[in-house]
Amino acid sequence: MLSGNFATTNPEALFYAAKNGMGVLISNDVMIKEDVKTGALIRVLPEIQAMDSTVYAYYPKLDYEHTRTKLFLDYIKMRLSQSNDEKGA
């Protein structure tokens, strides 16, 4: 069991904590790939991999289709699909 003075379930807060030397982070490649390239983050346990995660989008139910929301969701789906394709290549 790990212990310490910082705990959160916010992935972005975990990312910035690791980047500032507060500990080890397990994260998806999308979030950290640029920082690994620049050396701001260093892979220390490459054999450990997180399982795929699910992405949820929460938005209010409307009586009509909100074009900007639909375009945003379509864009996110496309980017996540590209990311998965890159992993498989």
PDB file with one MODEL, atoms N, CA, C and O in Angstrom:
MODEL        1
ATOM      1  N   MET A   1       0.839  -1.184   0.000  1.00  0.00           N
ATOM      2  CA  MET A   1       0.000   0.000   0.000  1.00  0.00           C
ATOM      3  C   MET A   1       0.879   1.240   0.000  1.00  0.00           C
ATOM      4  O   MET A   1       1.788   1.373   0.820  1.00  0.00           O
ATOM      5  N   LEU A   2       0.599   2.140  -0.923  1.00  0.00           N
ATOM      6  CA  LEU A   2       1.332   3.397  -0.985  1.00  0.00           C
ATOM      7  C   LEU A   2       0.690   4.417  -0.062  1.00  0.00           C
ATOM      8  O   LEU A   2      -0.522   4.408   0.155  1.00  0.00           O
ATOM      9  N   SER A   3       1.504   5.275   0.464  1.00  0.00           N
ATOM     10  CA  SER A   3       0.959   6.358   1.285  1.00  0.00           C
ATOM     11  C   SER A   3       1.724   7.635   0.952  1.00  0.00           C
ATOM     12  O   SER A   3       2.822   7.585   0.397  1.00  0.00           O
ATOM     13  N   GLY A   4       1.151   8.747   1.286  1.00  0.00           N
ATOM     14  CA  GLY A   4       1.781  10.033   1.010  1.00  0.00           C
ATOM     15  C   GLY A   4       0.836  11.154   1.362  1.00  0.00           C
ATOM     16  O   GLY A   4      -0.230  10.938   1.939  1.00  0.00           O
ATOM     17  N   ASN A   5       1.245  12.353   1.007  1.00  0.00           N
ATOM     18  CA  ASN A   5       0.429  13.508   1.359  1.00  0.00           C
ATOM     19  C   ASN A   5      -0.352  14.069   0.176  1.00  0.00           C
ATOM     20  O   ASN A   5      -0.924  15.154   0.281  1.00  0.00           O
ATOM     21  N   PHE A   6      -0.389  13.364  -0.928  1.00  0.00           N
ATOM     22  CA  PHE A   6      -1.150  13.828  -2.094  1.00  0.00           C
ATOM     23  C   PHE A   6      -1.949  12.673  -2.661  1.00  0.00           C
ATOM     24  O   PHE A   6      -1.395  11.616  -2.963  1.00  0.00           O
ATOM     25  N   ALA A   7      -3.231  12.869  -2.803  1.00  0.00           N
ATOM     26  CA  ALA A   7      -4.092  11.854  -3.400  1.00  0.00           C
ATOM     27  C   ALA A   7      -5.183  12.550  -4.196  1.00  0.00           C
ATOM     28  O   ALA A   7      -5.762  13.536  -3.740  1.00  0.00           O
ATOM     29  N   THR A   8      -5.459  12.042  -5.372  1.00  0.00           N
ATOM     30  CA  THR A   8      -6.525  12.588  -6.206  1.00  0.00           C
ATOM     31  C   THR A   8      -6.923  11.544  -7.238  1.00  0.00           C
ATOM     32  O   THR A   8      -6.154  10.634  -7.547  1.00  0.00           O
ATOM     33  N   THR A   9      -8.119  11.685  -7.761  1.00  0.00           N
ATOM     34  CA  THR A   9      -8.552  10.840  -8.874  1.00  0.00           C
ATOM     35  C   THR A   9      -8.585  11.646 -10.170  1.00  0.00           C
ATOM     36  O   THR A   9      -9.042  11.149 -11.199  1.00  0.00           O
ATOM     37  N   ASN A  10      -8.102  12.888 -10.123  1.00  0.00           N
ATOM     38  CA  ASN A  10      -8.075  13.760 -11.281  1.00  0.00           C
ATOM     39  C   ASN A  10      -6.828  13.464 -12.111  1.00  0.00           C
ATOM     40  O   ASN A  10      -5.718  13.742 -11.657  1.00  0.00           O
ATOM     41  N   PRO A  11      -6.979  12.907 -13.318  1.00  0.00           N
ATOM     42  CA  PRO A  11      -5.821  12.538 -14.135  1.00  0.00           C
ATOM     43  C   PRO A  11      -4.891  13.715 -14.441  1.00  0.00           C
ATOM     44  O   PRO A  11      -3.671  13.555 -14.471  1.00  0.00           O
ATOM     45  N   GLU A  12      -5.463  14.874 -14.665  1.00  0.00           N
ATOM     46  CA  GLU A  12      -4.633  16.043 -14.981  1.00  0.00           C
ATOM     47  C   GLU A  12      -3.791  16.453 -13.773  1.00  0.00           C
ATOM     48  O   GLU A  12      -2.622  16.808 -13.923  1.00  0.00           O
ATOM     49  N   ALA A  13      -4.380  16.406 -12.580  1.00  0.00           N
ATOM     50  CA  ALA A  13      -3.635  16.738 -11.362  1.00  0.00           C
ATOM     51  C   ALA A  13      -2.518  15.712 -11.132  1.00  0.00           C
ATOM     52  O   ALA A  13      -1.418  16.082 -10.724  1.00  0.00           O
ATOM     53  N   LEU A  14      -2.791  14.430 -11.391  1.00  0.00           N
ATOM     54  CA  LEU A  14      -1.768  13.395 -11.266  1.00  0.00           C
ATOM     55  C   LEU A  14      -0.629  13.641 -12.253  1.00  0.00           C
ATOM     56  O   LEU A  14       0.542  13.479 -11.910  1.00  0.00           O
ATOM     57  N   PHE A  15      -0.975  14.031 -13.467  1.00  0.00           N
ATOM     58  CA  PHE A  15       0.009  14.324 -14.502  1.00  0.00           C
ATOM     59  C   PHE A  15       0.944  15.445 -14.056  1.00  0.00           C
ATOM     60  O   PHE A  15       2.165  15.313 -14.135  1.00  0.00           O
ATOM     61  N   TYR A  16       0.363  16.552 -13.587  1.00  0.00           N
ATOM     62  CA  TYR A  16       1.189  17.686 -13.172  1.00  0.00           C
ATOM     63  C   TYR A  16       1.987  17.373 -11.908  1.00  0.00           C
ATOM     64  O   TYR A  16       3.094  17.886 -11.742  1.00  0.00           O
ATOM     65  N   ALA A  17       1.457  16.556 -11.032  1.00  0.00           N
ATOM     66  CA  ALA A  17       2.194  16.156  -9.839  1.00  0.00           C
ATOM     67  C   ALA A  17       3.429  15.337 -10.246  1.00  0.00           C
ATOM     68  O   ALA A  17       4.523  15.580  -9.737  1.00  0.00           O
ATOM     69  N   ALA A  18       3.263  14.384 -11.146  1.00  0.00           N
ATOM     70  CA  ALA A  18       4.391  13.577 -11.610  1.00  0.00           C
ATOM     71  C   ALA A  18       5.413  14.439 -12.328  1.00  0.00           C
ATOM     72  O   ALA A  18       6.620  14.270 -12.152  1.00  0.00           O
ATOM     73  N   LYS A  19       4.923  15.356 -13.132  1.00  0.00           N
ATOM     74  CA  LYS A  19       5.808  16.239 -13.890  1.00  0.00           C
ATOM     75  C   LYS A  19       6.632  17.131 -12.967  1.00  0.00           C
ATOM     76  O   LYS A  19       7.722  17.574 -13.328  1.00  0.00           O
ATOM     77  N   ASN A  20       6.106  17.386 -11.780  1.00  0.00           N
ATOM     78  CA  ASN A  20       6.807  18.231 -10.812  1.00  0.00           C
ATOM     79  C   ASN A  20       7.531  17.412  -9.748  1.00  0.00           C
ATOM     80  O   ASN A  20       7.865  17.923  -8.679  1.00  0.00           O
ATOM     81  N   GLY A  21       7.770  16.140 -10.052  1.00  0.00           N
ATOM     82  CA  GLY A  21       8.594  15.315  -9.190  1.00  0.00           C
ATOM     83  C   GLY A  21       7.926  14.793  -7.940  1.00  0.00           C
ATOM     84  O   GLY A  21       8.609  14.452  -6.975  1.00  0.00           O
ATOM     85  N   MET A  22       6.601  14.721  -7.933  1.00  0.00           N
ATOM     86  CA  MET A  22       5.892  14.282  -6.728  1.00  0.00           C
ATOM     87  C   MET A  22       5.650  12.778  -6.685  1.00  0.00           C
ATOM     88  O   MET A  22       5.086  12.280  -5.711  1.00  0.00           O
ATOM     89  N   GLY A  23       6.060  12.047  -7.711  1.00  0.00           N
ATOM     90  CA  GLY A  23       5.852  10.606  -7.663  1.00  0.00           C
ATOM     91  C   GLY A  23       5.785   9.979  -9.037  1.00  0.00           C
ATOM     92  O   GLY A  23       6.175  10.576 -10.040  1.00  0.00           O
ATOM     93  N   VAL A  24       5.279   8.760  -9.055  1.00  0.00           N
ATOM     94  CA  VAL A  24       5.175   7.957 -10.265  1.00  0.00           C
ATOM     95  C   VAL A  24       3.744   8.006 -10.767  1.00  0.00           C
ATOM     96  O   VAL A  24       2.802   8.024  -9.975  1.00  0.00           O
ATOM     97  N   LEU A  25       3.585   8.026 -12.065  1.00  0.00           N
ATOM     98  CA  LEU A  25       2.277   8.152 -12.705  1.00  0.00           C
ATOM     99  C   LEU A  25       2.078   7.001 -13.668  1.00  0.00           C
ATOM    100  O   LEU A  25       2.986   6.654 -14.424  1.00  0.00           O
ATOM    101  N   ILE A  26       0.895   6.407 -13.646  1.00  0.00           N
ATOM    102  CA  ILE A  26       0.518   5.480 -14.712  1.00  0.00           C
ATOM    103  C   ILE A  26      -0.569   6.203 -15.498  1.00  0.00           C
ATOM    104  O   ILE A  26      -1.578   6.636 -14.942  1.00  0.00           O
ATOM    105  N   SER A  27      -0.344   6.322 -16.799  1.00  0.00           N
ATOM    106  CA  SER A  27      -1.228   7.147 -17.623  1.00  0.00           C
ATOM    107  C   SER A  27      -1.271   6.588 -19.029  1.00  0.00           C
ATOM    108  O   SER A  27      -0.458   5.746 -19.409  1.00  0.00           O
ATOM    109  N   ASN A  28      -2.229   7.069 -19.788  1.00  0.00           N
ATOM    110  CA  ASN A  28      -2.284   6.683 -21.193  1.00  0.00           C
ATOM    111  C   ASN A  28      -1.226   7.467 -21.974  1.00  0.00           C
ATOM    112  O   ASN A  28      -0.823   8.556 -21.564  1.00  0.00           O
ATOM    113  N   ASP A  29      -0.788   6.911 -23.085  1.00  0.00           N
ATOM    114  CA  ASP A  29       0.263   7.540 -23.885  1.00  0.00           C
ATOM    115  C   ASP A  29      -0.152   8.888 -24.445  1.00  0.00           C
ATOM    116  O   ASP A  29       0.693   9.765 -24.624  1.00  0.00           O
ATOM    117  N   VAL A  30      -1.417   9.067 -24.721  1.00  0.00           N
ATOM    118  CA  VAL A  30      -1.888  10.313 -25.317  1.00  0.00           C
ATOM    119  C   VAL A  30      -1.548  11.491 -24.414  1.00  0.00           C
ATOM    120  O   VAL A  30      -1.112  12.538 -24.894  1.00  0.00           O
ATOM    121  N   MET A  31      -1.742  11.328 -23.132  1.00  0.00           N
ATOM    122  CA  MET A  31      -1.538  12.427 -22.194  1.00  0.00           C
ATOM    123  C   MET A  31      -0.061  12.755 -21.988  1.00  0.00           C
ATOM    124  O   MET A  31       0.277  13.912 -21.736  1.00  0.00           O
ATOM    125  N   ILE A  32       0.818  11.774 -22.087  1.00  0.00           N
ATOM    126  CA  ILE A  32       2.211  11.999 -21.705  1.00  0.00           C
ATOM    127  C   ILE A  32       3.215  11.952 -22.852  1.00  0.00           C
ATOM    128  O   ILE A  32       4.396  12.218 -22.629  1.00  0.00           O
ATOM    129  N   LYS A  33       2.794  11.624 -24.065  1.00  0.00           N
ATOM    130  CA  LYS A  33       3.757  11.345 -25.128  1.00  0.00           C
ATOM    131  C   LYS A  33       4.697  12.509 -25.431  1.00  0.00           C
ATOM    132  O   LYS A  33       5.884  12.280 -25.666  1.00  0.00           O
ATOM    133  N   GLU A  34       4.212  13.740 -25.434  1.00  0.00           N
ATOM    134  CA  GLU A  34       5.075  14.894 -25.708  1.00  0.00           C
ATOM    135  C   GLU A  34       6.092  15.094 -24.597  1.00  0.00           C
ATOM    136  O   GLU A  34       7.248  15.425 -24.860  1.00  0.00           O
ATOM    137  N   ASP A  35       5.662  14.893 -23.344  1.00  0.00           N
ATOM    138  CA  ASP A  35       6.576  15.078 -22.218  1.00  0.00           C
ATOM    139  C   ASP A  35       7.616  13.971 -22.147  1.00  0.00           C
ATOM    140  O   ASP A  35       8.728  14.201 -21.670  1.00  0.00           O
ATOM    141  N   VAL A  36       7.277  12.780 -22.611  1.00  0.00           N
ATOM    142  CA  VAL A  36       8.264  11.700 -22.694  1.00  0.00           C
ATOM    143  C   VAL A  36       9.277  12.035 -23.782  1.00  0.00           C
ATOM    144  O   VAL A  36      10.478  11.829 -23.602  1.00  0.00           O
ATOM    145  N   LYS A  37       8.788  12.559 -24.925  1.00  0.00           N
ATOM    146  CA  LYS A  37       9.689  12.946 -26.025  1.00  0.00           C
ATOM    147  C   LYS A  37      10.687  14.005 -25.590  1.00  0.00           C
ATOM    148  O   LYS A  37      11.866  13.929 -25.938  1.00  0.00           O
ATOM    149  N   THR A  38      10.223  14.996 -24.829  1.00  0.00           N
ATOM    150  CA  THR A  38      11.104  16.096 -24.415  1.00  0.00           C
ATOM    151  C   THR A  38      11.950  15.758 -23.197  1.00  0.00           C
ATOM    152  O   THR A  38      12.880  16.492 -22.862  1.00  0.00           O
ATOM    153  N   GLY A  39      11.631  14.647 -22.531  1.00  0.00           N
ATOM    154  CA  GLY A  39      12.389  14.262 -21.347  1.00  0.00           C
ATOM    155  C   GLY A  39      11.837  14.829 -20.052  1.00  0.00           C
ATOM    156  O   GLY A  39      12.431  14.636 -18.991  1.00  0.00           O
ATOM    157  N   ALA A  40      10.709  15.527 -20.121  1.00  0.00           N
ATOM    158  CA  ALA A  40      10.088  16.061 -18.900  1.00  0.00           C
ATOM    159  C   ALA A  40       9.571  14.929 -18.022  1.00  0.00           C
ATOM    160  O   ALA A  40       9.521  15.060 -16.799  1.00  0.00           O
ATOM    161  N   LEU A  41       9.188  13.818 -18.647  1.00  0.00           N
ATOM    162  CA  LEU A  41       8.796  12.601 -17.931  1.00  0.00           C
ATOM    163  C   LEU A  41       9.638  11.450 -18.477  1.00  0.00           C
ATOM    164  O   LEU A  41       9.956  11.420 -19.666  1.00  0.00           O
ATOM    165  N   ILE A  42       9.995  10.513 -17.618  1.00  0.00           N
ATOM    166  CA  ILE A  42      10.814   9.375 -18.006  1.00  0.00           C
ATOM    167  C   ILE A  42      10.065   8.089 -17.657  1.00  0.00           C
ATOM    168  O   ILE A  42       9.551   7.946 -16.548  1.00  0.00           O
ATOM    169  N   ARG A  43      10.007   7.162 -18.602  1.00  0.00           N
ATOM    170  CA  ARG A  43       9.378   5.860 -18.341  1.00  0.00           C
ATOM    171  C   ARG A  43      10.274   5.066 -17.403  1.00  0.00           C
ATOM    172  O   ARG A  43      11.457   4.866 -17.681  1.00  0.00           O
ATOM    173  N   VAL A  44       9.706   4.618 -16.295  1.00  0.00           N
ATOM    174  CA  VAL A  44      10.494   3.852 -15.331  1.00  0.00           C
ATOM    175  C   VAL A  44      10.065   2.393 -15.245  1.00  0.00           C
ATOM    176  O   VAL A  44      10.866   1.550 -14.844  1.00  0.00           O
ATOM    177  N   LEU A  45       8.848   2.073 -15.602  1.00  0.00           N
ATOM    178  CA  LEU A  45       8.352   0.698 -15.576  1.00  0.00           C
ATOM    179  C   LEU A  45       7.583   0.422 -16.871  1.00  0.00           C
ATOM    180  O   LEU A  45       6.364   0.249 -16.836  1.00  0.00           O
ATOM    181  N   PRO A  46       8.280   0.379 -18.015  1.00  0.00           N
ATOM    182  CA  PRO A  46       7.569   0.241 -19.300  1.00  0.00           C
ATOM    183  C   PRO A  46       6.799  -1.064 -19.435  1.00  0.00           C
ATOM    184  O   PRO A  46       5.878  -1.153 -20.246  1.00  0.00           O
ATOM    185  N   GLU A  47       7.163  -2.083 -18.650  1.00  0.00           N
ATOM    186  CA  GLU A  47       6.454  -3.361 -18.764  1.00  0.00           C
ATOM    187  C   GLU A  47       5.073  -3.323 -18.109  1.00  0.00           C
ATOM    188  O   GLU A  47       4.251  -4.206 -18.353  1.00  0.00           O
ATOM    189  N   ILE A  48       4.813  -2.313 -17.286  1.00  0.00           N
ATOM    190  CA  ILE A  48       3.497  -2.187 -16.650  1.00  0.00           C
ATOM    191  C   ILE A  48       2.624  -1.311 -17.533  1.00  0.00           C
ATOM    192  O   ILE A  48       2.999  -0.190 -17.877  1.00  0.00           O
ATOM    193  N   GLN A  49       1.457  -1.828 -17.898  1.00  0.00           N
ATOM    194  CA  GLN A  49       0.553  -1.085 -18.759  1.00  0.00           C
ATOM    195  C   GLN A  49      -0.826  -1.040 -18.128  1.00  0.00           C
ATOM    196  O   GLN A  49      -1.291  -2.013 -17.536  1.00  0.00           O
ATOM    197  N   ALA A  50      -1.471   0.114 -18.268  1.00  0.00           N
ATOM    198  CA  ALA A  50      -2.841   0.267 -17.786  1.00  0.00           C
ATOM    199  C   ALA A  50      -3.782  -0.364 -18.804  1.00  0.00           C
ATOM    200  O   ALA A  50      -3.509  -0.371 -20.004  1.00  0.00           O
ATOM    201  N   MET A  51      -4.868  -0.881 -18.315  1.00  0.00           N
ATOM    202  CA  MET A  51      -5.883  -1.407 -19.219  1.00  0.00           C
ATOM    203  C   MET A  51      -6.569  -0.237 -19.910  1.00  0.00           C
ATOM    204  O   MET A  51      -6.538   0.890 -19.416  1.00  0.00           O
ATOM    205  N   ASP A  52      -7.184  -0.508 -21.044  1.00  0.00           N
ATOM    206  CA  ASP A  52      -7.923   0.549 -21.739  1.00  0.00           C
ATOM    207  C   ASP A  52      -8.963   1.142 -20.811  1.00  0.00           C
ATOM    208  O   ASP A  52      -9.527   0.454 -19.960  1.00  0.00           O
ATOM    209  N   SER A  53      -9.205   2.408 -20.986  1.00  0.00           N
ATOM    210  CA  SER A  53     -10.212   3.069 -20.158  1.00  0.00           C
ATOM    211  C   SER A  53     -11.374   3.529 -21.035  1.00  0.00           C
ATOM    212  O   SER A  53     -11.274   3.573 -22.262  1.00  0.00           O
ATOM    213  N   THR A  54     -12.426   3.856 -20.400  1.00  0.00           N
ATOM    214  CA  THR A  54     -13.628   4.323 -21.084  1.00  0.00           C
ATOM    215  C   THR A  54     -13.716   5.833 -20.943  1.00  0.00           C
ATOM    216  O   THR A  54     -13.409   6.388 -19.888  1.00  0.00           O
ATOM    217  N   VAL A  55     -14.135   6.486 -22.004  1.00  0.00           N
ATOM    218  CA  VAL A  55     -14.301   7.935 -21.990  1.00  0.00           C
ATOM    219  C   VAL A  55     -15.795   8.243 -22.010  1.00  0.00           C
ATOM    220  O   VAL A  55     -16.541   7.708 -22.830  1.00  0.00           O
ATOM    221  N   TYR A  56     -16.211   9.098 -21.111  1.00  0.00           N
ATOM    222  CA  TYR A  56     -17.608   9.510 -21.046  1.00  0.00           C
ATOM    223  C   TYR A  56     -17.722  10.992 -21.364  1.00  0.00           C
ATOM    224  O   TYR A  56     -16.849  11.780 -20.999  1.00  0.00           O
ATOM    225  N   ALA A  57     -18.787  11.367 -22.036  1.00  0.00           N
ATOM    226  CA  ALA A  57     -19.078  12.779 -22.295  1.00  0.00           C
ATOM    227  C   ALA A  57     -20.436  13.080 -21.673  1.00  0.00           C
ATOM    228  O   ALA A  57     -21.444  12.470 -22.029  1.00  0.00           O
ATOM    229  N   TYR A  58     -20.448  14.004 -20.764  1.00  0.00           N
ATOM    230  CA  TYR A  58     -21.694  14.391 -20.103  1.00  0.00           C
ATOM    231  C   TYR A  58     -22.158  15.719 -20.666  1.00  0.00           C
ATOM    232  O   TYR A  58     -21.390  16.677 -20.740  1.00  0.00           O
ATOM    233  N   TYR A  59     -23.407  15.768 -21.057  1.00  0.00           N
ATOM    234  CA  TYR A  59     -23.971  17.010 -21.561  1.00  0.00           C
ATOM    235  C   TYR A  59     -25.476  16.965 -21.338  1.00  0.00           C
ATOM    236  O   TYR A  59     -26.062  15.887 -21.239  1.00  0.00           O
ATOM    237  N   PRO A  60     -26.101  18.137 -21.259  1.00  0.00           N
ATOM    238  CA  PRO A  60     -27.538  18.154 -20.954  1.00  0.00           C
ATOM    239  C   PRO A  60     -28.366  17.580 -22.097  1.00  0.00           C
ATOM    240  O   PRO A  60     -28.048  17.774 -23.270  1.00  0.00           O
ATOM    241  N   LYS A  61     -29.413  16.885 -21.740  1.00  0.00           N
ATOM    242  CA  LYS A  61     -30.341  16.366 -22.748  1.00  0.00           C
ATOM    243  C   LYS A  61     -31.167  17.550 -23.259  1.00  0.00           C
ATOM    244  O   LYS A  61     -31.763  18.300 -22.486  1.00  0.00           O
ATOM    245  N   LEU A  62     -31.182  17.686 -24.554  1.00  0.00           N
ATOM    246  CA  LEU A  62     -31.918  18.793 -25.167  1.00  0.00           C
ATOM    247  C   LEU A  62     -33.037  18.242 -26.046  1.00  0.00           C
ATOM    248  O   LEU A  62     -33.001  17.086 -26.468  1.00  0.00           O
ATOM    249  N   ASP A  63     -34.006  19.066 -26.308  1.00  0.00           N
ATOM    250  CA  ASP A  63     -35.115  18.670 -27.174  1.00  0.00           C
ATOM    251  C   ASP A  63     -34.741  18.744 -28.653  1.00  0.00           C
ATOM    252  O   ASP A  63     -35.548  18.422 -29.525  1.00  0.00           O
ATOM    253  N   TYR A  64     -33.524  19.167 -28.918  1.00  0.00           N
ATOM    254  CA  TYR A  64     -33.061  19.278 -30.297  1.00  0.00           C
ATOM    255  C   TYR A  64     -31.592  18.832 -30.330  1.00  0.00           C
ATOM    256  O   TYR A  64     -30.940  18.741 -29.290  1.00  0.00           O
ATOM    257  N   GLU A  65     -31.088  18.558 -31.524  1.00  0.00           N
ATOM    258  CA  GLU A  65     -29.689  18.145 -31.651  1.00  0.00           C
ATOM    259  C   GLU A  65     -28.809  19.390 -31.666  1.00  0.00           C
ATOM    260  O   GLU A  65     -28.957  20.258 -32.526  1.00  0.00           O
ATOM    261  N   HIS A  66     -27.902  19.466 -30.716  1.00  0.00           N
ATOM    262  CA  HIS A  66     -27.007  20.618 -30.599  1.00  0.00           C
ATOM    263  C   HIS A  66     -25.790  20.367 -31.492  1.00  0.00           C
ATOM    264  O   HIS A  66     -24.970  19.498 -31.195  1.00  0.00           O
ATOM    265  N   THR A  67     -25.674  21.121 -32.578  1.00  0.00           N
ATOM    266  CA  THR A  67     -24.662  20.875 -33.597  1.00  0.00           C
ATOM    267  C   THR A  67     -23.240  20.931 -33.042  1.00  0.00           C
ATOM    268  O   THR A  67     -22.427  20.061 -33.350  1.00  0.00           O
ATOM    269  N   ARG A  68     -22.930  21.934 -32.233  1.00  0.00           N
ATOM    270  CA  ARG A  68     -21.568  22.048 -31.710  1.00  0.00           C
ATOM    271  C   ARG A  68     -21.207  20.865 -30.813  1.00  0.00           C
ATOM    272  O   ARG A  68     -20.077  20.377 -30.851  1.00  0.00           O
ATOM    273  N   THR A  69     -22.156  20.408 -30.016  1.00  0.00           N
ATOM    274  CA  THR A  69     -21.900  19.259 -29.146  1.00  0.00           C
ATOM    275  C   THR A  69     -21.666  18.012 -29.998  1.00  0.00           C
ATOM    276  O   THR A  69     -20.748  17.238 -29.728  1.00  0.00           O
ATOM    277  N   LYS A  70     -22.495  17.819 -31.023  1.00  0.00           N
ATOM    278  CA  LYS A  70     -22.322  16.661 -31.901  1.00  0.00           C
ATOM    279  C   LYS A  70     -20.976  16.710 -32.614  1.00  0.00           C
ATOM    280  O   LYS A  70     -20.298  15.687 -32.714  1.00  0.00           O
ATOM    281  N   LEU A  71     -20.579  17.876 -33.109  1.00  0.00           N
ATOM    282  CA  LEU A  71     -19.290  18.006 -33.787  1.00  0.00           C
ATOM    283  C   LEU A  71     -18.132  17.722 -32.834  1.00  0.00           C
ATOM    284  O   LEU A  71     -17.158  17.070 -33.212  1.00  0.00           O
ATOM    285  N   PHE A  72     -18.238  18.207 -31.605  1.00  0.00           N
ATOM    286  CA  PHE A  72     -17.201  17.953 -30.617  1.00  0.00           C
ATOM    287  C   PHE A  72     -17.089  16.470 -30.311  1.00  0.00           C
ATOM    288  O   PHE A  72     -15.982  15.931 -30.278  1.00  0.00           O
ATOM    289  N   LEU A  73     -18.209  15.801 -30.088  1.00  0.00           N
ATOM    290  CA  LEU A  73     -18.196  14.369 -29.794  1.00  0.00           C
ATOM    291  C   LEU A  73     -17.641  13.570 -30.974  1.00  0.00           C
ATOM    292  O   LEU A  73     -16.884  12.619 -30.780  1.00  0.00           O
ATOM    293  N   ASP A  74     -18.015  13.954 -32.188  1.00  0.00           N
ATOM    294  CA  ASP A  74     -17.485  13.286 -33.379  1.00  0.00           C
ATOM    295  C   ASP A  74     -15.964  13.461 -33.463  1.00  0.00           C
ATOM    296  O   ASP A  74     -15.246  12.524 -33.813  1.00  0.00           O
ATOM    297  N   TYR A  75     -15.480  14.657 -33.141  1.00  0.00           N
ATOM    298  CA  TYR A  75     -14.044  14.934 -33.162  1.00  0.00           C
ATOM    299  C   TYR A  75     -13.312  14.071 -32.125  1.00  0.00           C
ATOM    300  O   TYR A  75     -12.276  13.481 -32.432  1.00  0.00           O
ATOM    301  N   ILE A  76     -13.847  13.997 -30.898  1.00  0.00           N
ATOM    302  CA  ILE A  76     -13.233  13.190 -29.845  1.00  0.00           C
ATOM    303  C   ILE A  76     -13.182  11.716 -30.259  1.00  0.00           C
ATOM    304  O   ILE A  76     -12.161  11.054 -30.077  1.00  0.00           O
ATOM    305  N   LYS A  77     -14.281  11.206 -30.813  1.00  0.00           N
ATOM    306  CA  LYS A  77     -14.307   9.817 -31.279  1.00  0.00           C
ATOM    307  C   LYS A  77     -13.236   9.573 -32.338  1.00  0.00           C
ATOM    308  O   LYS A  77     -12.552   8.550 -32.314  1.00  0.00           O
ATOM    309  N   MET A  78     -13.095  10.518 -33.269  1.00  0.00           N
ATOM    310  CA  MET A  78     -12.118  10.388 -34.338  1.00  0.00           C
ATOM    311  C   MET A  78     -10.699  10.390 -33.771  1.00  0.00           C
ATOM    312  O   MET A  78      -9.877   9.573 -34.183  1.00  0.00           O
ATOM    313  N   ARG A  79     -10.395  11.291 -32.834  1.00  0.00           N
ATOM    314  CA  ARG A  79      -9.051  11.370 -32.244  1.00  0.00           C
ATOM    315  C   ARG A  79      -8.720  10.113 -31.438  1.00  0.00           C
ATOM    316  O   ARG A  79      -7.603   9.602 -31.510  1.00  0.00           O
ATOM    317  N   LEU A  80      -9.685   9.620 -30.679  1.00  0.00           N
ATOM    318  CA  LEU A  80      -9.450   8.402 -29.908  1.00  0.00           C
ATOM    319  C   LEU A  80      -9.245   7.207 -30.834  1.00  0.00           C
ATOM    320  O   LEU A  80      -8.429   6.329 -30.552  1.00  0.00           O
ATOM    321  N   SER A  81      -9.974   7.177 -31.920  1.00  0.00           N
ATOM    322  CA  SER A  81      -9.815   6.108 -32.903  1.00  0.00           C
ATOM    323  C   SER A  81      -8.421   6.170 -33.530  1.00  0.00           C
ATOM    324  O   SER A  81      -7.774   5.138 -33.708  1.00  0.00           O
ATOM    325  N   GLN A  82      -7.960   7.373 -33.865  1.00  0.00           N
ATOM    326  CA  GLN A  82      -6.613   7.540 -34.422  1.00  0.00           C
ATOM    327  C   GLN A  82      -5.562   7.075 -33.423  1.00  0.00           C
ATOM    328  O   GLN A  82      -4.596   6.409 -33.796  1.00  0.00           O
ATOM    329  N   SER A  83      -5.749   7.421 -32.171  1.00  0.00           N
ATOM    330  CA  SER A  83      -4.814   7.033 -31.124  1.00  0.00           C
ATOM    331  C   SER A  83      -4.731   5.515 -31.018  1.00  0.00           C
ATOM    332  O   SER A  83      -3.642   4.958 -30.879  1.00  0.00           O
ATOM    333  N   ASN A  84      -5.887   4.843 -31.082  1.00  0.00           N
ATOM    334  CA  ASN A  84      -5.916   3.378 -31.011  1.00  0.00           C
ATOM    335  C   ASN A  84      -5.260   2.766 -32.232  1.00  0.00           C
ATOM    336  O   ASN A  84      -4.587   1.741 -32.121  1.00  0.00           O
ATOM    337  N   ASP A  85      -5.446   3.388 -33.422  1.00  0.00           N
ATOM    338  CA  ASP A  85      -4.837   2.895 -34.644  1.00  0.00           C
ATOM    339  C   ASP A  85      -3.312   3.004 -34.559  1.00  0.00           C
ATOM    340  O   ASP A  85      -2.598   2.113 -35.021  1.00  0.00           O
ATOM    341  N   GLU A  86      -2.810   4.104 -33.966  1.00  0.00           N
ATOM    342  CA  GLU A  86      -1.368   4.303 -33.823  1.00  0.00           C
ATOM    343  C   GLU A  86      -0.760   3.259 -32.892  1.00  0.00           C
ATOM    344  O   GLU A  86       0.362   2.804 -33.115  1.00  0.00           O
ATOM    345  N   LYS A  87      -1.499   2.879 -31.849  1.00  0.00           N
ATOM    346  CA  LYS A  87      -1.007   1.871 -30.911  1.00  0.00           C
ATOM    347  C   LYS A  87      -0.870   0.520 -31.591  1.00  0.00           C
ATOM    348  O   LYS A  87       0.061  -0.236 -31.317  1.00  0.00           O
ATOM    349  N   GLY A  88      -1.821   0.221 -32.492  1.00  0.00           N
ATOM    350  CA  GLY A  88      -1.816  -1.072 -33.167  1.00  0.00           C
ATOM    351  C   GLY A  88      -0.792  -1.159 -34.274  1.00  0.00           C
ATOM    352  O   GLY A  88      -0.409  -2.258 -34.675  1.00  0.00           O
ATOM    353  N   ALA A  89      -0.338  -0.023 -34.778  1.00  0.00           N
ATOM    354  CA  ALA A  89       0.608  -0.009 -35.906  1.00  0.00           C
ATOM    355  C   ALA A  89       2.017  -0.322 -35.490  1.00  0.00           C
ATOM    356  O   ALA A  89       2.917  -0.347 -36.329  1.00  0.00           O
TER     357      ALA A  89
ENDMDL
END
